[in-house]
Structures are given as C-alpha cells and as structure tokens.
Amino acid sequence: MLGIATALVLVAGLSPLAAGHWEGTLTRGDAQLPVRIDIAADGAHGTFSAPDVGAVGVPLSAVRAAGPVHFELVGDRTTTVFDATVTGDAMTGTFRENGAREGVLHLRRVPDATARPYDAEPITFANGDVRLSGTVFVPRTPGPHPAAVLVHGSGDEGRWATAPIADALARNGVVALAYDKRGVGASGGNWRTSTLRDLAGDARAAVHALALRADVDRARLGVYGHSQGAEIAPEIARDDAEVRWIAAADGPVGPEYRQDLFRVDTALATRWSGDALTQAEALYAEFVDVARNGAPHERLRADLARAARAPWLDELAIPADESWIWAWYAKVGNYDNTAAWSSVRVPVLLLFGADDRLVPPQASIDDVVRILRAHGNDAVTVRTFAGADHTLHVPPANVDGWPHFAPGFPDAVAAFAQHPGRTTP
C-alpha cells in the first residue's frame, strides 16, 4: 500500500524514480569517495553516508527524487549540491561543493539487505536518574555476536559521532551500541556539570544493557572509546566483570590537565617561537592551574590584562569568569586514569594516529603498556597508523580528495572484538 506522500507524488504525475538504496562513488579529479545514498519512498527525504570520512545517515536537504534528481548535503561550513538522472538502476550526475571543482557521481541501486545488512534498534538505559538513549546496530546473521559499546570523545557528541564505527562493526558481525552523551540528543543529564567518572558510569550502564540481550555473546562484550572515550575506557572496565575487552583510540594517559597543556602547546608551536611561545605557554599553564584547582582569578586577570596586545592571546581562548568552563574544569582537570589502567586485566587494543597533535602517541602507548605489564597484563596489542591524525583520518592527497579513515581502521577493532586478545595484523 502506498504511503500518503508517495500517493500524492504519483497523483501529480511525478514518480519518485530515485527512491531506494544507492551505492557508488563520487569522483573529483583523481580522487574517489565511496558513498551510499538512501532516498525514502516519499521521494522527499533521504540520507547520505560516506563511512570512510566519518559520515553515516546524514540527512539530505531539498530532496527531489522525481524527474531530474536533486538533493543537497548541508554541512557546518559547506553545502554540496547534487544533480542527477536515473536510468533503470543507474544514477549518474554531478556534484558541486563550495570552493571545489565540480565532480561526478555514479551510483547503482542495491537491495535493502545489501545496503544495510543489519538492523538499527532504538534503546534506552539509565545510570541512576540519568536516562540515556541510543541505537543498537544488530547484524542480521545468526548470533550470539561479539558486542561493543562505543564511547564518545569530548564535547557535544551524539550517537552520530560513533555511527561510522557502529556501521563498520555491524557489517563485520559485531553488535554495536552508539548512544547520545548525557545532555545531547535524546539523552538526559548534562555532561558540562558531570565528572568523567559520571560519563564512565553512563557507558557502564550501556554495557549492562547489551549484556541482557540474547543476541550478545557476553564473553566477547567490550568497549571502544575514542579520545575522551579512550581516556575513561579503563574506568568503565574497573571492577566490572561484564567488560571483557577494551579498544582505546587516541586516549590520553595520566592527569587530564597535562593532555590539555600538550594540546595547546603543540598548536601554539606551529605558529609561534621564542619569547612569544614561552609567554603564551606560561599564561595558558596559569589558566589551567587556576581552573583545575578552583583558585581565585585575580592574578590571572591581571596577567591577561598585561598580555592584552599579544598577538597570540586569542588563540588561548581563556574563558570569561562567568563561563561554565571553570566549574567543569574543576571537576575534570585533575582526573587521572593511571589507577584505572592498573586495574585492567582484560585484553587491550591501543590505536593511535602517528600524526596525532592532541595526544602524544608514542608516550601514551608506552605509558599504558608499562602500567598494564607492571600489573601482570601482557594482553595488549598496539596499532599505530602512519599519516593519521587524532581522528584516525589521513588527509587527502590533493585538493580534489577527501580525508579518509587510515587503512586497516576500523577493521582492526572489528577483528579484535571477534577474537579479543588475538594480535591484529
């Protein structure tokens, strides 16, 4: 039976020929990007997926699926406009992105089972009085399956942030739970007023929710965390027998504030040197000490006033006295995950981009391996991805290209989840 929107389109004499699932490539110059386009049956809605650049299920705008096909992908900084025609099961056309050369798209219609070989099921769970919401990506192959809870990085991250990893895991036979961080999307609470241990508790509640499912193999249930998610991954596993493995990507080790200093000092060093760099680093270190210890602001404000004409001052982004950041920093700045890592007895996969500029890759790897081995855990596998940044993406080879996941990631996470503890190639 036709939906109302589809029926209205047909009555108007316009058949939504592009409705359905499409897979293929965008080509611009010598660069190609694998993509998936899904157009709803009403011909007025759709989504865009390019997992290799970290996009899955991004809503399309201005969709026209009848006659000449048109849709737009609106991002934070750019809008990409697509125009195409459909001939049978082929869609061909062009795309234009702000400031970039025009490219071409070549897509083929694919059946539903090929387009998405997993089911996406809504889930809610609670950590105390905070109710959280997410999506479980469930392979359609017979279970029980290994499973992973995907833990966000810092900031306002919803389930969309980890959806590309969930998509990859589910396509490789792993149940994956992607959820909205507290205070984001459909989840309650507020991460800005919470501690990192609160966020670890949210992820632990997600683990327990997955453990109740009949299609989950509890012996292969673990957590994948990126950046802040990797930082709290050992905290999630601490004293919790349900967590059977950890995959930690680009996570800092030791006191939180030290990673913040590394992040800012590294960024400053790309633009400044000599006395300017020394003064900028010293002023930011003063802010960090004031913020993490909840100290009075008077001396810092006086030093900021003396540096008012410094060309590097705005790059420090030191907040105003009334900003929420001060109370938040006092909660998280002194958090140290060293003790949590020392308690981990399960297999661990460490993943780092070799060109990470937010977390020191080799030093962080060395610290985790040293801590684990000092406490009797030799079940650690390390993967470092050449040319990859903090997001485990490799920059495009030229102006026509796109950043993309480092080769071998996230397949390494899926392989580890299937066989925790086995060394990944």
N, C-alpha and C positions, 0 to 999 in steps of 0.2 A: 504494500500500500504506500502511495506517495505521501511524503510529508507535505504540510501546508505550503511551506516556502517553495519547495520543488514544484508542486502543482501550479502555483501562481506563475512561476517562470515558464512552465510549459504552456499554460493558457495564453501567455503573452507571445508565444511562438518562439521562445528562446530556450533551447535545450542546453543544460549545463554540461557540455561535452567534456569539460576538463575535470568533472567530479571523479574522485578516486585517488589512488595512491600512485605516485610517480617517483622514479629513481633515475639518476643520471649524473651529469656533470655540468658545472659552469666552467667555461673556458675563456681566459683573457690572456692574450699573448701566448706565452709558452706555459702558462700555469693552468692547472685544472683543480677543481674542488668537487669532490663527491657530495651530492645533496639528495635530500628527499623532500618532496612537496606533497602535502595531503590536502585535497580540496573536498570540503563537505558536500553532502548530497544536495543541499540547497543552493550550491554554486555561489554563495556569498561569504563563506568563511573558509579559512584554511590555516595550515601551519607550515613552517619551514624548519628543516633540520639539516645541519651540517656538523655531525658529531666531531669531526676532526678539528674544527675550530671552536668547539665547545658550545654548540647550539643544537638543542633538541626541543621540538614542539613550540617554536617561537611563533606567536600569532601573526598572520599576514593582515595587511590593511588593503582597502579599496579593491577587494577581490571581484573580478568579473570572469565567470567561467563559461559564458556562452558567447558564440561568435569569436571575435578576436579576444584572446585570453589576456587578462591584465591582473597583476597583483603587485603589492609593494611591501617591502621589508623595512620597517622604520626602526632605526637604532638610536642610541644615545647621541651619536654625532653625525651619522649619515643615514640617508634613505636610498635603498636600492629599488629601482623600478624595473619590472619585468613585463615584456610584451611578447606574446607567442601565438602560435596557431596549433590546432590539434588535427592530426590526420590519422584516423584509426587509433592505434595505441602509441603513437609518437607525438611528442610535444616539442616543437622547435621554436626558437625565437632569440631575443636579445635581452640584455640587462644593462642598466646604467646606474653606476654608483657615483655619488658626489665626488668630483675631482679625479675620477679614474677613467681609464679608457673603456669604451663600450665592449662588452663581451657577448658570448653566445651561450645558449643553454640547449642541451639535448637530453630529453627525458623519455623514459619508456614507462607505460602503465604496468603496474605489478599487482598481483593479488594480495589481499589483506594478510594472508599467512606469511607471505614473503616480506611485505612492507614492515610488519611488526610481529615477529614470532614470539611474542609474549603478551600477557595481559597486564594492564595497569589498573590496580585496585586501590581505592581510597582507604586510608587507615587513620584512626585517631588513637592516641595513647596519652598517658598522664604521668607527670613527675610531680608528686604532691598535688598542689592545687593549680598547677600549670598544665593546661590541656594543649597538646600538640597535634598537628595534622600533617599528613604526608601521603605518599603514593608508594605502593609496593609493586615492583616490576617482577612479574612471575613468568618464567619460561613455560611454554606450552608442552614441553617434553615431560615424560613421567618423572616424578620425584621419588623420594625427597632429594632436595637440592642443597648444595652449599649456599650460604647466605651472607649478606653483608649489610651493615648499617653504614650509611655514607654521612660523614660528619663535616660540616661546613668550615670554611675559612672565616676570617674576621668580617665584621660589618653586617649589613642588612642582606643576608643571603637566605633565599628561599629554596624550595626543592628544585627550582630550575637550575640552580648553580651546580648541583651534583647530578642532574638528569643525564648529561652525556656519559658519565661513568656508569650510571644505572643502566642506561641503554646498552652499553658495551657489555656489561656483566650479564644482563639478561639474555643477550644474544649468544653468550657463551655458557649458558646453563646455570647461572648463579642468580638466586633471588636477591633483589636489592631494594632497600628501603631508603628513599630520598624524602626528607621532610623539611618543613619550614622552621627555621630557627625561631626560638621564642620571640614574640613581638613582630614577626614578619609573616606576611601572607595570612593564612588561616590559623596560625598558632597564637595562643595567648601568651601572657607574660611580657617581659621587656628585657632584652639582653643588655641594654645600656645600664640597668640597675642591678645586674646579676654578676656573680663571680664566675670564674672559669670552672670551678667545681660544680656550680649550678648547671652550666652547659654540659658538663660531663654527665651529670645526673640525667639530663634530658636524653642524651644518647644511650645511656644505660637502660632507660625505660624503653627506648626503641628496640634495643637488643632483646629485652624480655618479651616485648610484643611479638617479635619474629620467632622467638623460641616456642611460643604457643602454637605455631602453625604446623599442621600435619605435613605440609609440603617442604618443610625445612629440616635439613639434617643438622641437628644440634651439635654434633661432633665437628662440624665444619662451619660454624657460625662465628663471624668475626666483625671487625670494624675497619673501615677505610677512612682515614682522615687526611685532609689537606691543609697545610699551613697551621692555623689555629686548631683545626680539627686533628692534625697530627700531633700538635703540642699536648692536647688533652687525651689523646688515644690511650696512653698508659694509665691515665686516671680513670678512664672508663673501665678498663680491664682490672683495675686494682680491687682485689678481694671479691671478684665476680667470676664464678666458675662458668657462666654462660659464654663468656668471651674466649674463644679457642684460638684466635689468631689476630694479629694486628698488621695492617699495612699503613705506614705513615709516610706521607709525601711532603717534602719541603717543610718539615716541622722544626721549630727552634728547640734547643735543649738548655736547661738552666733557667735563671730568673728571666721573667718576661721583659723587664725593662732593658736588659742587655741586648735583646734582639731589636728593640726599638732604636737603641743607640746605633747598632750596626746598620740598620736600615737607613737612618738619616745621615750618618757619617758617610756611608757609601754613596748616597745620592749627592751629597754636598761635594764630595771629592771629584765628581765628574765635571764640576763647573768652577770650583774654587781651589786655591792652593795657598801656601804660605800663611801669613798672618790672618788673612781673611778666613781661611779654612779653620785655623786654630780657634779664632774668636767665635765663629759660628758653632763649631762643635762644643765649645765650652758653654755657650749660652743655652744650647739645647740640653746639654747634660744638667745644667742648673734647673731648667724646667722639669726634667724627668725626676730629679731628686725631690723637688718641691711637690710634684704631683703624686708620686708614689708614696710619699711619707705624710701627705696631708699637711704640709708645713705652711706657714703664712706666706703671702705673696709679695710682701713689701719690697724685699731686696730684689726679687726677680723683676718686679715692675720698674724699679729704679734702673736696673741694668738694661732692661728693654728700652727705656727712655734714652739712655746713653747711646744705644745702638740704633736709634730711630732712623738715621740716614744710611745705615749699612745696606748695600745693595743685595745682600743675601738674607736679610731679615724675614721677608715674606715667605721664603722657602721653608722656614722653620715651622710655620703655621701654628704658633703658640696661641692657645685659645684665650678668649676674654674670661674675666673672673666668673661671670655668670654661666659659663658653658657647662653642660652636663659632663664633659670630658674629665673634669677634675675629680668628681666623685667616682666616676667609672675607673679612672686610672688608679685611684687609691685602692680600689677593690682588686684590680688585676695586675698592677705593675710589679708587685713583689712575688707573684705566683712563680713557683719553681717546681718543674716536673721531674727533677732528679730522683726524688724518693719514689715517685710513681714508677719510673723506669726501672728502679732497682727491685721493684716487687714483681715485675713481669716474668712469668715462667712459660709463656706460650710462644710459638713461632712468630717471628717478626720479619716483615719485609720493609726495608727502607728504600725510598725512591727520592732522588734529588735531580734537579736540573743543574748541570755543571756550571751554567751561567747565572745561577740564582743570585740576585743582588739584594734580596730582602733577608735571607738567612744564609749564614756561611756554610756551604755544602760539606766540604771535607771535615771541617772542625765538628760539625753537628754529627756526621756519621761516626767519626772517631769517638765522640763522647758517648753516644748511645751504645756502640759496640763495647766500649770499655766498661760501661756501667753494667750491661747485661752479663758480660763474661765474668766480671768481678763477683756476680751473684749467681753464678752457675748456669747461665743460659747461653748456650752456644748456637741456638737455633735462630740465627739471624742471616738474612740474605740482603745484599746491597745491590741496587741498580742505580747507576749514575748515567744520565742521558746527555750526551755531548750536544752542545749548542742550545740546550733547552733552558728556559727561564724559570722563574718561580712558579709559573702555572703549568710547567712541563710542556710548554709550547716552544717550537722552533720558529724563529722569524722567517718571513718569506724570502725567497732567494732573490727577488727583484720586485719592482714597484707594481707589477701586474699580479703578484701572487698573494696568498693568504698565509697567516701564521697557522701552524698545524701541530697536533699532538706529536711529541717525539716518537719516532719509530719504536714499536715494542710496548708503548704505553697507550691505552690501559690494559692491553692483553696480558701484561705481566701480573696485574692484580687479579684478573680472572683465573690465570693458571695457578696462582698462589692460593686463591680461595678454593679451587678444586682439590688441591693437594697441599694443605698447609705444611710448611716445613721443608718441602722439597725445593731444592735450589732451582730458581728460574733461570733460563738461558739468557 
